[in-house]
Amino acid sequence: MTDPRAVLRQARQGPVPPHWRVFTKQRGKLSGFFRGTSNDPDPLLVITQDGAVEYTDERKPPAVVDFRELAGVRLQVTGQSFSDSSSVHLSVWLDLFHHDGRKTKWRSASFADDLRTIQGFIEAYAVHRAWRGG
């Protein structure tokens, strides 16, 4: 995967390649103040043909998933409802299976409720696998 900071920089400045998926949102002033992140750039998730890079704040390094390190991906979903409600709360994440035998969990830190991030990850990983013949 190319340099994660370069990917984030290009996504912030634009334009980006057409196959990239870019997710951003404005950091809330009040929540940023209480977390000490009000001067940080807004959260950003970029999914490319090589992997995913996510910036949450300056205190943490970007979270990086390199598709070349993955042997497989599995979609996981759980639902929760209450007897007095007709709505269901879904929790969705991806189990990532690494070539070295590790299994990790991936869900966007800043965009966990945006299912388009999961869809974009799965689509980009499928294209990556098809290109490399896996």
MIMARPA-174875 format. One record per residue: residue number from 1; residue in one letter; y, z, x of N, C-alpha, C, CB in turn. Coordinates in steps of 0.001 Angstrom, whole numbers, plus 500000, padded with zeros to 6 digits. Each point is the difference from the previous one (the first is absolute). Glycine has a CB too. Layout:
+-----+------+--------+--------+--------+--------+--------+--------+--------+--------+--------+--------+--------+--------+
! seq ! type !    n.y !    n.z !    n.x !   ca.y !   ca.z !   ca.x !    c.y !    c.z !    c.x !   cb.y !   cb.z !   cb.x !
+-----+------+--------+--------+--------+--------+--------+--------+--------+--------+--------+--------+--------+--------+
! NUM !    A !      Y !      Z !      X !      Y !      Z !      X !      Y !      Z !      X !      Y !      Z !      X !
...
+-----+------+--------+--------+--------+--------+--------+--------+--------+--------+--------+--------+--------+--------+
//
This chain:
+-----+------+--------+--------+--------+--------+--------+--------+--------+--------+--------+--------+--------+--------+
! seq ! type !    n.y !    n.z !    n.x !   ca.y !   ca.z !   ca.x !    c.y !    c.z !    c.x !   cb.y !   cb.z !   cb.x !
+-----+------+--------+--------+--------+--------+--------+--------+--------+--------+--------+--------+--------+--------+
!   1 !    M ! 498829 ! 500000 ! 500853 ! 501171 ! 500000 ! 499147 ! 501232 ! 500000 ! 500897 ! 498767 ! 501224 ! 498134 !
!   2 !    T ! 502241 ! 498062 ! 501444 ! 501250 ! 499996 ! 500754 ! 500642 ! 501379 ! 499946 ! 500327 ! 497551 ! 499504 !
!   3 !    D ! 500709 ! 502643 ! 501254 ! 500683 ! 501281 ! 500095 ! 500457 ! 500473 ! 498615 ! 500743 ! 499421 ! 502340 !
!   4 !    P ! 498779 ! 501758 ! 497209 ! 500368 ! 500492 ! 498661 ! 501504 ! 500153 ! 499806 ! 497827 ! 501176 ! 499937 !
!   5 !    R ! 502881 ! 499277 ! 501082 ! 501460 ! 500154 ! 499863 ! 500680 ! 498638 ! 499847 ! 499905 ! 502111 ! 501377 !
!   6 !    A ! 499554 ! 496868 ! 499273 ! 500549 ! 498649 ! 499854 ! 499767 ! 499478 ! 498580 ! 499599 ! 499563 ! 502455 !
!   7 !    V ! 499248 ! 500748 ! 496977 ! 499707 ! 499604 ! 498617 ! 500992 ! 500670 ! 499051 ! 497546 ! 499705 ! 500562 !
!   8 !    L ! 502672 ! 501590 ! 499621 ! 500946 ! 500729 ! 499138 ! 501413 ! 499470 ! 500164 ! 498557 ! 502032 ! 500149 !
!   9 !    R ! 501833 ! 497708 ! 501090 ! 501348 ! 499484 ! 500273 ! 500206 ! 498641 ! 499319 ! 500028 ! 501232 ! 502209 !
!  10 !    Q ! 498984 ! 497880 ! 497911 ! 500122 ! 498682 ! 499376 ! 500053 ! 500122 ! 498476 ! 498772 ! 498974 ! 501944 !
!  11 !    A ! 500435 ! 501935 ! 497491 ! 500006 ! 500181 ! 498542 ! 501339 ! 500544 ! 499516 ! 497529 ! 500401 ! 500057 !
!  12 !    R ! 503102 ! 500461 ! 500734 ! 501311 ! 500553 ! 499615 ! 501092 ! 498939 ! 500101 ! 499269 ! 502272 ! 500790 !
!  13 !    Q ! 500658 ! 496888 ! 500236 ! 501062 ! 499032 ! 500243 ! 499778 ! 498690 ! 499268 ! 500346 ! 501046 ! 502202 !
!  14 !    G ! 498370 ! 498599 ! 497541 ! 499669 ! 498754 ! 499316 ! 500383 ! 498791 ! 500810 ! 500292 ! 501151 ! 497854 !
!  15 !    P ! 499316 ! 497686 ! 501774 ! 498931 ! 499718 ! 499037 ! 498632 ! 500298 ! 500616 ! 501434 ! 498230 ! 498915 !
!  16 !    V ! 497565 ! 501887 ! 500226 ! 498641 ! 500269 ! 500456 ! 499111 ! 498805 ! 499666 ! 500333 ! 502494 ! 499688 !
!  17 !    P ! 498540 ! 497385 ! 501005 ! 499057 ! 498924 ! 499658 ! 499560 ! 500112 ! 498538 ! 499204 ! 499932 ! 502395 !
!  18 !    P ! 500502 ! 498945 ! 496974 ! 499683 ! 500016 ! 498564 ! 498739 ! 500783 ! 499646 ! 501110 ! 497813 ! 499863 !
!  19 !    H ! 497980 ! 502381 ! 501072 ! 498768 ! 500720 ! 499690 ! 500138 ! 501514 ! 500168 ! 498743 ! 497981 ! 500711 !
!  20 !    W ! 502404 ! 502513 ! 499725 ! 500220 ! 501434 ! 500113 ! 500345 ! 500567 ! 498626 ! 500779 ! 499741 ! 502396 !
!  21 !    R ! 498755 ! 501471 ! 497345 ! 500391 ! 500746 ! 498798 ! 500848 ! 501173 ! 500470 ! 497890 ! 499317 ! 498694 !
!  22 !    V ! 503316 ! 500788 ! 500787 ! 500940 ! 501033 ! 500430 ! 500357 ! 500872 ! 498800 ! 500923 ! 498498 ! 501830 !
!  23 !    F ! 498913 ! 502811 ! 498344 ! 500329 ! 500974 ! 498965 ! 501041 ! 500956 ! 500570 ! 497681 ! 499819 ! 498941 !
!  24 !    T ! 503401 ! 500382 ! 500320 ! 501036 ! 500927 ! 500430 ! 500603 ! 500667 ! 498782 ! 500486 ! 498613 ! 502045 !
!  25 !    K ! 500132 ! 502518 ! 498195 ! 500717 ! 500685 ! 498926 ! 501070 ! 500866 ! 500641 ! 497963 ! 499992 ! 498468 !
!  26 !    Q ! 503053 ! 500295 ! 500759 ! 501078 ! 500823 ! 500523 ! 499565 ! 501450 ! 500050 ! 501702 ! 498397 ! 499101 !
!  27 !    R ! 498635 ! 502231 ! 501994 ! 499718 ! 501422 ! 500174 ! 500973 ! 500773 ! 499113 ! 499154 ! 499664 ! 502399 !
!  28 !    G ! 500349 ! 501217 ! 496788 ! 500862 ! 500816 ! 499161 ! 500878 ! 500908 ! 500848 ! 498291 ! 499919 ! 498177 !
!  29 !    K ! 502982 ! 500123 ! 501536 ! 500925 ! 500815 ! 500801 ! 499644 ! 501476 ! 499948 ! 501788 ! 498327 ! 499571 !
!  30 !    L ! 497876 ! 502168 ! 499254 ! 499688 ! 501413 ! 499876 ! 498685 ! 500353 ! 500696 ! 501251 ! 500037 ! 497839 !
!  31 !    S ! 497704 ! 499174 ! 501900 ! 498719 ! 500295 ! 500651 ! 500109 ! 499778 ! 501503 ! 498762 ! 499347 ! 497908 !
!  32 !    G ! 501994 ! 499645 ! 502525 ! 500225 ! 499774 ! 501428 ! 500739 ! 501149 ! 500654 ! 500031 ! 497574 ! 499555 !
!  33 !    F ! 500909 ! 503001 ! 499723 ! 500742 ! 501150 ! 500520 ! 499063 ! 501189 ! 500223 ! 502076 ! 499202 ! 498809 !
!  34 !    F ! 497101 ! 501113 ! 500181 ! 499108 ! 501152 ! 500113 ! 498894 ! 499791 ! 501029 ! 500493 ! 500514 ! 497627 !
!  35 !    R ! 499103 ! 498251 ! 502592 ! 498963 ! 499723 ! 500994 ! 500584 ! 499752 ! 501385 ! 498593 ! 499049 ! 498187 !
!  36 !    G ! 502714 ! 500867 ! 501901 ! 500636 ! 499726 ! 501285 ! 499885 ! 498552 ! 500421 ! 499523 ! 502317 ! 500636 !
!  37 !    T ! 500306 ! 496787 ! 498385 ! 499824 ! 498578 ! 500308 ! 501090 ! 499132 ! 499401 ! 497568 ! 500395 ! 500104 !
!  38 !    S ! 503532 ! 500212 ! 499453 ! 501031 ! 499232 ! 499286 ! 500642 ! 498927 ! 500863 ! 500429 ! 502002 ! 498623 !
!  39 !    N ! 499564 ! 498149 ! 502693 ! 500582 ! 498980 ! 500881 ! 498977 ! 498991 ! 500491 ! 501681 ! 501667 ! 500695 !
!  40 !    D ! 497052 ! 498515 ! 498950 ! 498950 ! 499071 ! 500415 ! 500089 ! 498709 ! 499195 ! 498518 ! 501932 ! 500637 !
!  41 !    P ! 500982 ! 496968 ! 499930 ! 499876 ! 498777 ! 499191 ! 499057 ! 500236 ! 498821 ! 500430 ! 498582 ! 502047 !
!  42 !    D ! 499687 ! 500581 ! 496939 ! 499156 ! 500114 ! 498816 ! 498529 ! 499766 ! 500348 ! 501924 ! 499238 ! 498579 !
!  43 !    P ! 497161 ! 501357 ! 500638 ! 498566 ! 499758 ! 500214 ! 499686 ! 498506 ! 499908 ! 499470 ! 502280 ! 499060 !
!  44 !    L ! 499546 ! 497294 ! 501724 ! 499666 ! 498582 ! 500081 ! 498514 ! 499844 ! 500288 ! 502330 ! 499449 ! 500800 !
!  45 !    L ! 496996 ! 499705 ! 498432 ! 498606 ! 499641 ! 500224 ! 499936 ! 498496 ! 500140 ! 499139 ! 502007 ! 498703 !
!  46 !    V ! 500240 ! 497529 ! 502383 ! 499846 ! 498565 ! 500234 ! 498519 ! 499712 ! 500182 ! 502307 ! 499816 ! 501066 !
!  47 !    I ! 497171 ! 499259 ! 498134 ! 498611 ! 499577 ! 500112 ! 500005 ! 498562 ! 500491 ! 499231 ! 501576 ! 498142 !
!  48 !    T ! 500152 ! 498203 ! 503008 ! 499956 ! 498671 ! 500608 ! 498557 ! 499508 ! 500025 ! 502044 ! 500514 ! 501410 !
!  49 !    Q ! 497736 ! 498318 ! 499165 ! 498648 ! 499460 ! 500128 ! 499185 ! 500776 ! 501028 ! 500870 ! 497749 ! 499356 !
!  50 !    D ! 499794 ! 503102 ! 501432 ! 499314 ! 500771 ! 501038 ! 499787 ! 501459 ! 499637 ! 500983 ! 498464 ! 501638 !
!  51 !    G ! 499751 ! 502050 ! 497369 ! 499865 ! 501406 ! 499648 ! 501187 ! 500507 ! 499204 ! 498643 ! 500324 ! 502039 !
!  52 !    A ! 501497 ! 500993 ! 497956 ! 501070 ! 500645 ! 499242 ! 500757 ! 500957 ! 500905 ! 498677 ! 499791 ! 497863 !
!  53 !    V ! 502650 ! 500238 ! 501949 ! 500871 ! 500913 ! 500748 ! 500899 ! 500687 ! 498979 ! 499951 ! 498551 ! 502128 !
!  54 !    E ! 500113 ! 502782 ! 497962 ! 500839 ! 500736 ! 499062 ! 500899 ! 500981 ! 500737 ! 498239 ! 499759 ! 498236 !
!  55 !    Y ! 503049 ! 500154 ! 501446 ! 501001 ! 500940 ! 500503 ! 500352 ! 500947 ! 498862 ! 500927 ! 498307 ! 501678 !
!  56 !    T ! 498977 ! 503009 ! 498589 ! 500408 ! 500967 ! 498987 ! 501282 ! 500719 ! 500402 ! 497606 ! 500293 ! 499357 !
!  57 !    D ! 502458 ! 500216 ! 501891 ! 501221 ! 500630 ! 500487 ! 499939 ! 500099 ! 501522 ! 500257 ! 501306 ! 497839 !
!  58 !    E ! 500860 ! 499107 ! 502746 ! 500121 ! 500032 ! 501461 ! 499140 ! 501072 ! 500663 ! 502293 ! 499147 ! 499718 !
!  59 !    R ! 497256 ! 501831 ! 499524 ! 499193 ! 501070 ! 500589 ! 498566 ! 499576 ! 500270 ! 501439 ! 501626 ! 498825 !
!  60 !    K ! 498116 ! 497286 ! 500563 ! 498621 ! 499548 ! 500145 ! 499984 ! 498588 ! 500572 ! 499272 ! 501462 ! 498070 !
!  61 !    P ! 499750 ! 498240 ! 502768 ! 499872 ! 498612 ! 500450 ! 499536 ! 499129 ! 498828 ! 499466 ! 500763 ! 502372 !
!  62 !    P ! 500763 ! 497943 ! 497700 ! 499512 ! 499129 ! 498926 ! 498482 ! 500117 ! 499862 ! 501920 ! 498413 ! 500405 !
!  63 !    A ! 497604 ! 501589 ! 498360 ! 498557 ! 499980 ! 499738 ! 499542 ! 498546 ! 500107 ! 500110 ! 502068 ! 498468 !
!  64 !    V ! 498835 ! 497698 ! 502296 ! 499549 ! 498641 ! 500279 ! 498515 ! 499868 ! 499666 ! 501745 ! 499760 ! 501814 !
!  65 !    V ! 497900 ! 499179 ! 497482 ! 498605 ! 499623 ! 499798 ! 499850 ! 498597 ! 500565 ! 499729 ! 501470 ! 497908 !
!  66 !    D ! 499426 ! 498393 ! 503114 ! 499726 ! 498710 ! 500624 ! 498701 ! 499465 ! 499397 ! 501197 ! 500659 ! 502175 !
!  67 !    F ! 498876 ! 498214 ! 497117 ! 498827 ! 499451 ! 499328 ! 498864 ! 499692 ! 500969 ! 501515 ! 499055 ! 498278 !
!  68 !    R ! 498794 ! 500639 ! 502981 ! 498943 ! 499690 ! 500981 ! 499096 ! 501202 ! 500253 ! 501524 ! 498333 ! 501071 !
!  69 !    E ! 498972 ! 502879 ! 498649 ! 499217 ! 501209 ! 500225 ! 499099 ! 500362 ! 498818 ! 501823 ! 500787 ! 501480 !
!  70 !    L ! 498274 ! 498447 ! 497424 ! 499276 ! 500348 ! 498782 ! 498730 ! 499168 ! 499824 ! 502172 ! 500651 ! 498971 !
!  71 !    A ! 496759 ! 500042 ! 500643 ! 498747 ! 499333 ! 499661 ! 499927 ! 499730 ! 498495 ! 498869 ! 501122 ! 501956 !
!  72 !    G ! 501922 ! 499625 ! 497265 ! 499993 ! 499817 ! 498555 ! 501011 ! 500892 ! 499314 ! 497615 ! 499377 ! 500133 !
!  73 !    V ! 502601 ! 500314 ! 498589 ! 500950 ! 500732 ! 499165 ! 499350 ! 500188 ! 498635 ! 502032 ! 499055 ! 501247 !
!  74 !    R ! 498139 ! 502142 ! 498185 ! 499465 ! 500252 ! 498662 ! 501082 ! 500636 ! 499134 ! 497659 ! 500276 ! 500931 !
!  75 !    L ! 502567 ! 499141 ! 497903 ! 500960 ! 500530 ! 499031 ! 499411 ! 501234 ! 499321 ! 500966 ! 497687 ! 499624 !
!  76 !    Q ! 499838 ! 503371 ! 500284 ! 499574 ! 501236 ! 499343 ! 501023 ! 500368 ! 498921 ! 498819 ! 500795 ! 502118 !
!  77 !    V ! 500687 ! 499632 ! 496740 ! 500878 ! 500372 ! 498882 ! 499417 ! 501215 ! 499298 ! 500757 ! 497599 ! 499697 !
!  78 !    T ! 500105 ! 503364 ! 500012 ! 499612 ! 501107 ! 499130 ! 501058 ! 500097 ! 498908 ! 498804 ! 501264 ! 501893 !
!  79 !    G ! 500780 ! 499209 ! 496959 ! 500923 ! 500157 ! 498889 ! 499956 ! 501410 ! 499468 ! 499727 ! 497603 ! 499427 !
!  80 !    Q ! 501404 ! 502831 ! 500045 ! 500082 ! 501340 ! 499422 ! 500810 ! 499910 ! 498720 ! 499827 ! 501110 ! 502279 !
!  81 !    S ! 499642 ! 499473 ! 496691 ! 500738 ! 500070 ! 498736 ! 499868 ! 501400 ! 499424 ! 499616 ! 497538 ! 499561 !
!  82 !    F ! 501222 ! 502751 ! 499490 ! 499968 ! 501289 ! 499325 ! 499624 ! 499768 ! 498549 ! 501743 ! 500968 ! 501565 !
!  83 !    S ! 497613 ! 500006 ! 497836 ! 499493 ! 499831 ! 498631 ! 501111 ! 499738 ! 498988 ! 498109 ! 501494 ! 500594 !
!  84 !    D ! 503104 ! 498945 ! 499702 ! 501096 ! 499805 ! 499051 ! 500847 ! 498769 ! 500326 ! 500035 ! 502463 ! 499649 !
!  85 !    S ! 499450 ! 496657 ! 501194 ! 500771 ! 498826 ! 500403 ! 499127 ! 498752 ! 499952 ! 501457 ! 501439 ! 501460 !
!  86 !    S ! 499163 ! 497460 ! 498225 ! 499264 ! 498738 ! 500013 ! 500222 ! 499245 ! 501304 ! 500194 ! 499886 ! 497511 !
!  87 !    S ! 500549 ! 500687 ! 503415 ! 500249 ! 499329 ! 501280 ! 499051 ! 500523 ! 501069 ! 502411 ! 499678 ! 499375 !
!  88 !    V ! 497367 ! 499504 ! 501618 ! 499127 ! 500334 ! 501119 ! 500792 ! 499824 ! 501282 ! 497921 ! 499292 ! 498725 !
!  89 !    H ! 502010 ! 501698 ! 502149 ! 500629 ! 499884 ! 501318 ! 498947 ! 499488 ! 500979 ! 501653 ! 501891 ! 499499 !
!  90 !    L ! 498637 ! 496974 ! 501132 ! 499074 ! 499419 ! 500973 ! 500420 ! 500360 ! 501412 ! 499509 ! 498116 ! 498429 !
!  91 !    S ! 499527 ! 502199 ! 502379 ! 500207 ! 500173 ! 501429 ! 499217 ! 498886 ! 500674 ! 500329 ! 502548 ! 499829 !
!  92 !    V ! 500366 ! 496610 ! 500940 ! 499381 ! 498817 ! 500592 ! 500223 ! 500031 ! 501503 ! 500351 ! 498662 ! 497879 !
!  93 !    W ! 498606 ! 501058 ! 502883 ! 500096 ! 499920 ! 501449 ! 498926 ! 499068 ! 500516 ! 500945 ! 502326 ! 500129 !
!  94 !    L ! 499126 ! 497399 ! 501164 ! 499000 ! 499164 ! 500660 ! 499271 ! 500821 ! 501046 ! 501381 ! 497931 ! 499596 !
!  95 !    D ! 497297 ! 501990 ! 500403 ! 499222 ! 500526 ! 501107 ! 499908 ! 498888 ! 501035 ! 498664 ! 501601 ! 498503 !
!  96 !    L ! 501729 ! 498719 ! 502723 ! 499961 ! 499032 ! 501090 ! 498832 ! 500347 ! 500919 ! 502517 ! 499636 ! 499870 !
!  97 !    F ! 496614 ! 499412 ! 500377 ! 498845 ! 500187 ! 500868 ! 500286 ! 499296 ! 501323 ! 498405 ! 500156 ! 498012 !
!  98 !    H ! 501667 ! 500626 ! 503052 ! 500348 ! 499479 ! 501320 ! 498742 ! 499573 ! 500746 ! 502034 ! 501480 ! 500068 !
!  99 !    H ! 498132 ! 497590 ! 500864 ! 498879 ! 499521 ! 500799 ! 499348 ! 501124 ! 500804 ! 501114 ! 497775 ! 500131 !
! 100 !    D ! 499636 ! 503252 ! 500214 ! 499443 ! 501096 ! 500790 ! 499279 ! 501043 ! 499150 ! 501817 ! 499623 ! 501638 !
! 101 !    G ! 498008 ! 500106 ! 497060 ! 499255 ! 500893 ! 499127 ! 500853 ! 500981 ! 499213 ! 498175 ! 499770 ! 501586 !
! 102 !    R ! 503109 ! 500336 ! 498732 ! 500876 ! 500911 ! 499253 ! 500293 ! 499448 ! 498616 ! 501020 ! 500789 ! 502145 !
! 103 !    K ! 499257 ! 500133 ! 496938 ! 500486 ! 499629 ! 498671 ! 501304 ! 500740 ! 499796 ! 497649 ! 499602 ! 499069 !
! 104 !    T ! 503406 ! 499668 ! 500567 ! 501283 ! 500613 ! 499710 ! 500438 ! 499579 ! 498603 ! 500623 ! 500026 ! 502460 !
! 105 !    K ! 500365 ! 500678 ! 497050 ! 500543 ! 499742 ! 498663 ! 501388 ! 499395 ! 500176 ! 498668 ! 501923 ! 498953 !
! 106 !    W ! 501640 ! 497018 ! 500286 ! 501334 ! 499410 ! 500060 ! 500610 ! 499975 ! 498608 ! 499338 ! 498599 ! 501989 !
! 107 !    R ! 501842 ! 501935 ! 497967 ! 500867 ! 499904 ! 498833 ! 501406 ! 500101 ! 500568 ! 498290 ! 501032 ! 498333 !
! 108 !    S ! 502600 ! 498140 ! 501200 ! 501363 ! 500023 ! 500491 ! 500622 ! 501375 ! 499785 ! 500213 ! 497547 ! 499525 !
! 109 !    A ! 500435 ! 502975 ! 501500 ! 500660 ! 501304 ! 499897 ! 501222 ! 499931 ! 499086 ! 499191 ! 500569 ! 502306 !
! 110 !    S ! 501548 ! 498345 ! 497754 ! 501242 ! 499883 ! 499232 ! 499845 ! 499247 ! 498690 ! 501193 ! 500077 ! 502137 !
! 111 !    F ! 497729 ! 499155 ! 497738 ! 499832 ! 499137 ! 498831 ! 498644 ! 500234 ! 499331 ! 501497 ! 498292 ! 501071 !
! 112 !    A ! 498046 ! 502953 ! 498916 ! 498663 ! 500325 ! 499506 ! 499800 ! 499601 ! 498542 ! 499939 ! 501879 ! 501617 !
! 113 !    D ! 501104 ! 498146 ! 497587 ! 499877 ! 499662 ! 498580 ! 500184 ! 498507 ! 499719 ! 500827 ! 502282 ! 499481 !
! 114 !    D ! 499458 ! 496939 ! 501544 ! 500196 ! 498562 ! 499827 ! 498689 ! 499283 ! 500338 ! 502486 ! 500195 ! 500562 !
! 115 !    L ! 496764 ! 499443 ! 498399 ! 498692 ! 499382 ! 500209 ! 500089 ! 498628 ! 500664 ! 499193 ! 501246 ! 498018 !
! 116 !    R ! 502006 ! 498165 ! 502014 ! 500156 ! 498720 ! 500703 ! 499740 ! 500157 ! 501490 ! 501665 ! 499273 ! 498283 !
! 117 !    T ! 498540 ! 501938 ! 502251 ! 499732 ! 500219 ! 501422 ! 498503 ! 499901 ! 500280 ! 502038 ! 501474 ! 500169 !
! 118 !    I ! 497155 ! 499099 ! 498968 ! 498541 ! 499922 ! 500137 ! 499550 ! 498550 ! 499860 ! 499743 ! 502345 ! 499082 !
! 119 !    Q ! 500791 ! 496963 ! 499915 ! 499648 ! 498601 ! 499779 ! 500384 ! 499159 ! 501205 ! 500300 ! 500303 ! 497531 !
! 120 !    G ! 500909 ! 499898 ! 502989 ! 500452 ! 499241 ! 501160 ! 499139 ! 500253 ! 501219 ! 502294 ! 500082 ! 499096 !
! 121 !    F ! 497295 ! 501161 ! 501114 ! 499143 ! 500350 ! 501127 ! 498659 ! 499285 ! 499877 ! 501134 ! 502241 ! 500199 !
! 122 !    I ! 498243 ! 497848 ! 498612 ! 498693 ! 499372 ! 499784 ! 500088 ! 498488 ! 500196 ! 499382 ! 501835 ! 498392 !
! 123 !    E ! 501653 ! 497538 ! 501060 ! 500149 ! 498549 ! 500146 ! 500181 ! 499601 ! 501458 ! 501005 ! 499901 ! 497718 !
! 124 !    A ! 499859 ! 500819 ! 503007 ! 500245 ! 499669 ! 501407 ! 498748 ! 500225 ! 500838 ! 502414 ! 500611 ! 499717 !
! 125 !    Y ! 496850 ! 500456 ! 500000 ! 498765 ! 500256 ! 500743 ! 498968 ! 498911 ! 499719 ! 500459 ! 502471 ! 499917 !
! 126 !    A ! 499437 ! 497078 ! 498836 ! 499055 ! 498926 ! 499655 ! 500343 ! 498712 ! 500741 ! 499658 ! 501035 ! 497740 !
! 127 !    V ! 501622 ! 498639 ! 502338 ! 500417 ! 498802 ! 500738 ! 499683 ! 500165 ! 501485 ! 501833 ! 499564 ! 498313 !
! 128 !    H ! 498441 ! 501605 ! 502216 ! 499695 ! 500277 ! 501409 ! 498508 ! 499784 ! 500275 ! 501903 ! 501664 ! 500097 !
! 129 !    R ! 497251 ! 498887 ! 499046 ! 498550 ! 499858 ! 500166 ! 499580 ! 498529 ! 499899 ! 499672 ! 502311 ! 499042 !
! 130 !    A ! 500913 ! 496953 ! 500013 ! 499648 ! 498593 ! 499848 ! 500402 ! 499189 ! 501235 ! 500263 ! 500234 ! 497515 !
! 131 !    W ! 500903 ! 500057 ! 503048 ! 500470 ! 499274 ! 501192 ! 499126 ! 500261 ! 501210 ! 502308 ! 500123 ! 499111 !
! 132 !    R ! 497227 ! 501120 ! 501026 ! 499221 ! 500300 ! 501192 ! 498503 ! 499779 ! 499772 ! 501750 ! 501654 ! 500666 !
! 133 !    G ! 497895 ! 497913 ! 498141 ! 498604 ! 499664 ! 499728 ! 499107 ! 501193 ! 499726 ! 500340 ! 498053 ! 501414 !
! 134 !    G ! 500271 ! 503079 ! 498155 ! 499219 ! 501215 ! 499757 ! 499758 ! 500182 ! 498588 ! 500903 ! 501018 ! 501949 !
+-----+------+--------+--------+--------+--------+--------+--------+--------+--------+--------+--------+--------+--------+
//
